[in-house]
Amino acid sequence: MQSKLVTVGKVSARVALALVVTLAVSLLLPVAPASAHGQLATSTPLKGTVVREPLGQLALYFTEKPASNAHFTISGPDGSRVDNGWSHGEPKRLDKPVTEYFMVNGVFEPRLYHTGFPALVTVAHWPAKGRYTASYLSVASDGEAVRGEVTFDYQGAATAAPAGWSAPTAGPDPALVAQAESEGAASPGATGSAIYPTDAPASPPAGATEEQRGGGFPAWLIPALIVVVVSAIVLVAARRRPDGPTGRGRR
């Protein structure tokens, strides 16, 4: 009986150890490259930078021309919008080319993009110092959602709103929203921020991959927890020793 217990314990430990190794390897394997297209390549100002002068407009550069019904907003520190429309700008050569991947015969093939296609978003005024967020929603030529946000700090002088101007409240074109939800909402290459109501501050991207900020449950945490639990099982199984005669045998 004791030898059987020893054998079962060894088998269980080996099985658990194999699970740990398998999970660890799966965590280290590279994920498939993102296949989203038309994504943000760069911006003026850059994400995370400090702006000290009141800019008249922000420039968001994409790897292809944004859709004509794309939606852009700029929100101030208190969440109120300060954008005043947008327009296409002149393409420019990117300082650093952007790589996007296309599926060809079942294999992801990289393509380099050297040109940025800008959306110029007008800033009506700068009401206060603090954090500003430029959010965008569009659909790429392949039907995938293009959405995300650029945040930066403004530390310049406050400026007054133009006479007669009021903060915009219009949301995205319903057709754009429907297309983004049906074609690109689950795209692994999208930036991951949810479509947000425009009368509220833009929510942080979830996939982030921004560098997701707060909220949500990190996907990597699940396999990590599994590894921890299985490792604990392995340690217990390895240290377990078959007991001697049971209480019944001693009577």
C-alpha positions as CSV (number, residue, x, y, z in Angstrom):
1,M,0.0,0.0,0.0
2,Q,2.8,2.3,0.9
3,S,4.6,1.8,-2.4
4,K,1.4,2.5,-4.3
5,L,1.0,5.8,-2.4
6,V,4.6,6.7,-3.3
7,T,4.0,5.9,-7.0
8,V,0.8,7.9,-7.1
9,G,2.6,10.9,-5.4
10,K,5.4,10.8,-7.9
11,V,3.0,10.6,-10.9
12,S,1.0,13.5,-9.5
13,A,4.1,15.6,-9.0
14,R,5.3,14.9,-12.5
15,V,2.0,15.8,-14.0
16,A,1.8,19.0,-12.1
17,L,5.4,19.8,-13.0
18,A,4.6,19.3,-16.7
19,L,1.6,21.6,-16.4
20,V,3.8,24.3,-14.9
21,V,6.4,24.0,-17.6
22,T,3.7,24.1,-20.3
23,L,2.1,27.2,-18.8
24,A,5.5,28.9,-18.4
25,V,6.5,28.3,-22.0
26,S,3.1,29.5,-23.2
27,L,3.7,32.8,-21.3
28,L,7.1,33.2,-22.9
29,L,5.9,32.5,-26.5
30,P,5.4,35.6,-28.7
31,V,1.9,36.5,-29.5
32,A,0.7,36.9,-33.1
33,P,1.4,40.3,-34.5
34,A,-1.4,42.8,-34.6
35,S,-3.1,43.0,-38.0
36,A,-4.9,46.3,-37.6
37,H,-4.3,49.0,-40.2
38,G,-4.6,52.7,-40.5
39,Q,-3.5,53.1,-36.9
40,L,-2.1,56.2,-35.2
41,A,1.6,56.7,-36.1
42,T,2.5,59.8,-34.2
43,S,1.0,63.1,-33.0
44,T,1.7,66.7,-32.2
45,P,1.9,67.0,-29.3
46,L,3.3,63.6,-28.5
47,K,1.6,61.4,-25.9
48,G,2.7,62.1,-22.4
49,T,4.5,65.3,-23.2
50,V,4.0,68.8,-21.7
51,V,2.6,71.7,-23.8
52,R,3.6,75.1,-22.6
53,E,2.1,77.3,-25.4
54,P,-1.6,77.4,-26.5
55,L,-1.7,75.5,-29.7
56,G,-4.3,76.3,-32.3
57,Q,-4.7,72.7,-33.3
58,L,-3.5,69.2,-32.6
59,A,-2.2,66.9,-35.4
60,L,-2.8,63.2,-35.3
61,Y,-1.0,61.2,-38.0
62,F,-2.3,57.9,-39.2
63,T,-0.8,55.3,-41.6
64,E,-3.7,56.0,-44.0
65,K,-6.1,58.8,-44.5
66,P,-8.8,58.9,-41.8
67,A,-12.4,58.2,-42.9
68,S,-14.3,61.3,-43.9
69,N,-16.8,60.7,-41.0
70,A,-14.1,60.0,-38.4
71,H,-14.8,61.5,-35.0
72,F,-12.3,63.5,-32.9
73,T,-12.7,65.2,-29.6
74,I,-10.4,67.1,-27.2
75,S,-11.3,67.1,-23.5
76,G,-9.9,69.4,-20.9
77,P,-9.0,68.7,-17.2
78,D,-12.6,68.9,-16.1
79,G,-13.8,66.7,-18.9
80,S,-15.5,69.4,-21.0
81,R,-14.7,69.4,-24.7
82,V,-12.6,72.1,-26.3
83,D,-12.4,70.8,-29.9
84,N,-13.8,72.9,-32.7
85,G,-13.9,70.6,-35.7
86,W,-11.2,68.8,-37.7
87,S,-9.9,68.6,-41.3
88,H,-7.5,66.5,-43.3
89,G,-4.0,67.9,-43.6
90,E,-1.0,67.4,-45.9
91,P,0.7,64.0,-45.6
92,K,4.2,64.1,-44.2
93,R,7.1,61.7,-44.1
94,L,7.3,60.0,-40.7
95,D,10.5,60.3,-38.7
96,K,10.2,56.6,-37.8
97,P,8.4,54.2,-40.2
98,V,5.5,52.2,-38.8
99,T,5.2,48.5,-39.3
100,E,1.8,46.9,-39.8
101,Y,1.0,43.3,-40.6
102,F,-1.1,41.7,-43.3
103,M,-2.3,38.2,-43.5
104,V,-1.1,36.6,-46.7
105,N,-1.7,32.9,-47.3
106,G,-2.1,32.3,-43.6
107,V,1.1,34.1,-42.7
108,F,1.5,37.6,-41.2
109,E,3.7,39.7,-43.5
110,P,5.1,43.1,-42.3
111,R,4.7,46.3,-44.4
112,L,6.5,49.5,-43.6
113,Y,4.7,52.8,-43.7
114,H,6.7,56.0,-44.2
115,T,3.9,58.5,-44.6
116,G,1.6,60.0,-42.0
117,F,-1.8,61.2,-42.9
118,P,-2.9,63.9,-40.5
119,A,-6.2,64.8,-38.9
120,L,-6.0,68.4,-37.8
121,V,-8.2,69.0,-34.8
122,T,-8.9,72.6,-33.9
123,V,-8.6,73.7,-30.3
124,A,-11.2,76.4,-29.4
125,H,-9.5,77.5,-26.2
126,W,-7.4,76.3,-23.3
127,P,-9.5,76.8,-20.2
128,A,-7.0,75.7,-17.6
129,K,-3.7,73.9,-16.9
130,G,-3.9,70.2,-16.5
131,R,-4.4,67.0,-18.4
132,Y,-6.0,67.0,-21.9
133,T,-7.1,64.0,-23.9
134,A,-7.5,63.9,-27.7
135,S,-9.7,60.9,-28.6
136,Y,-10.4,59.5,-32.1
137,L,-12.6,57.0,-33.8
138,S,-12.4,56.0,-37.4
139,V,-12.6,52.9,-39.6
140,A,-9.7,51.8,-41.7
141,S,-9.9,50.8,-45.4
142,D,-10.0,47.1,-44.4
143,G,-13.0,47.7,-42.2
144,E,-11.2,47.6,-38.8
145,A,-11.8,50.0,-36.1
146,V,-9.2,52.7,-35.5
147,R,-9.7,54.3,-32.1
148,G,-7.7,55.5,-29.1
149,E,-6.5,58.6,-27.4
150,V,-3.5,60.8,-26.8
151,T,-3.1,62.4,-23.4
152,F,-0.7,65.2,-22.5
153,D,-0.3,68.0,-19.9
154,Y,-0.9,71.6,-20.7
155,Q,1.0,74.1,-18.6
156,G,0.6,77.2,-20.6
157,A,-1.6,80.3,-20.1
158,A,-5.4,79.9,-20.1
159,T,-7.1,81.3,-23.1
160,A,-10.7,82.5,-23.6
161,A,-13.2,80.8,-25.8
162,P,-14.2,82.5,-29.0
163,A,-17.2,84.7,-28.9
164,G,-20.4,82.7,-29.3
165,W,-18.6,79.4,-29.1
166,S,-20.1,76.6,-27.1
167,A,-18.7,73.2,-26.3
168,P,-19.7,70.6,-28.9
169,T,-22.0,67.8,-27.8
170,A,-22.4,65.9,-31.1
171,G,-21.3,62.2,-31.0
172,P,-19.9,60.0,-33.7
173,D,-21.8,59.3,-36.9
174,P,-24.1,56.4,-36.1
175,A,-23.0,54.7,-39.3
176,L,-19.4,55.0,-38.1
177,V,-20.2,53.6,-34.7
178,A,-22.1,50.6,-36.2
179,Q,-19.3,49.8,-38.6
180,A,-16.6,50.1,-35.9
181,E,-18.6,47.8,-33.6
182,S,-19.3,45.2,-36.2
183,E,-16.0,45.1,-38.0
184,G,-13.4,46.3,-35.5
185,A,-14.6,46.1,-32.0
186,A,-12.9,42.8,-31.4
187,S,-9.9,43.5,-33.5
188,P,-6.7,42.5,-31.7
189,G,-4.8,45.4,-33.3
190,A,-7.2,48.1,-32.3
191,T,-6.1,50.3,-29.5
192,G,-8.9,49.0,-27.4
193,S,-10.6,52.1,-26.0
194,A,-14.3,51.8,-25.9
195,I,-16.6,54.0,-27.9
196,Y,-17.5,56.7,-25.4
197,P,-20.4,59.1,-25.0
198,T,-19.1,62.5,-26.2
199,D,-20.8,64.4,-23.4
200,A,-18.5,62.7,-20.9
201,P,-14.7,62.4,-20.5
202,A,-13.1,59.8,-22.8
203,S,-12.6,56.5,-21.0
204,P,-9.1,55.1,-20.9
205,P,-8.3,52.4,-23.4
206,A,-8.8,48.9,-22.2
207,G,-6.5,46.9,-24.3
208,A,-4.3,48.4,-23.9
209,T,-2.2,48.4,-24.5
210,E,-1.7,52.0,-23.8
211,E,-0.5,51.0,-21.5
212,Q,-3.7,50.4,-20.0
213,R,-4.5,52.5,-17.1
214,G,-6.5,51.3,-14.1
215,G,-9.7,49.4,-14.3
216,G,-10.2,46.0,-15.9
217,F,-8.6,42.7,-15.2
218,P,-5.1,42.2,-16.9
219,A,-5.3,39.2,-19.2
220,W,-1.8,38.0,-18.2
221,L,-2.9,37.7,-14.6
222,I,-5.0,34.6,-15.3
223,P,-2.2,32.3,-16.5
224,A,0.1,33.8,-13.9
225,L,-2.3,32.8,-11.1
226,I,-2.6,29.3,-12.6
227,V,1.2,29.0,-12.6
228,V,1.3,30.0,-8.9
229,V,-1.5,27.6,-7.9
230,V,0.0,24.7,-9.8
231,S,3.5,25.5,-8.4
232,A,2.0,25.3,-4.9
233,I,0.5,21.9,-5.7
234,V,3.9,20.7,-7.0
235,L,5.6,21.7,-3.8
236,V,3.0,20.0,-1.6
237,A,3.2,16.8,-3.7
238,A,7.0,16.8,-3.6
239,R,7.1,17.2,0.1
240,R,4.4,14.8,0.9
241,R,5.5,11.5,2.4
242,P,3.3,8.5,2.7
243,D,2.2,8.1,6.3
244,G,3.1,5.0,8.3
245,P,0.5,2.6,9.6
246,T,-2.8,4.3,10.0
247,G,-4.7,4.6,13.2
248,R,-6.7,1.6,12.2
249,G,-3.6,-0.5,11.7
250,R,-2.3,0.4,15.1
251,R,-5.3,-0.7,17.0
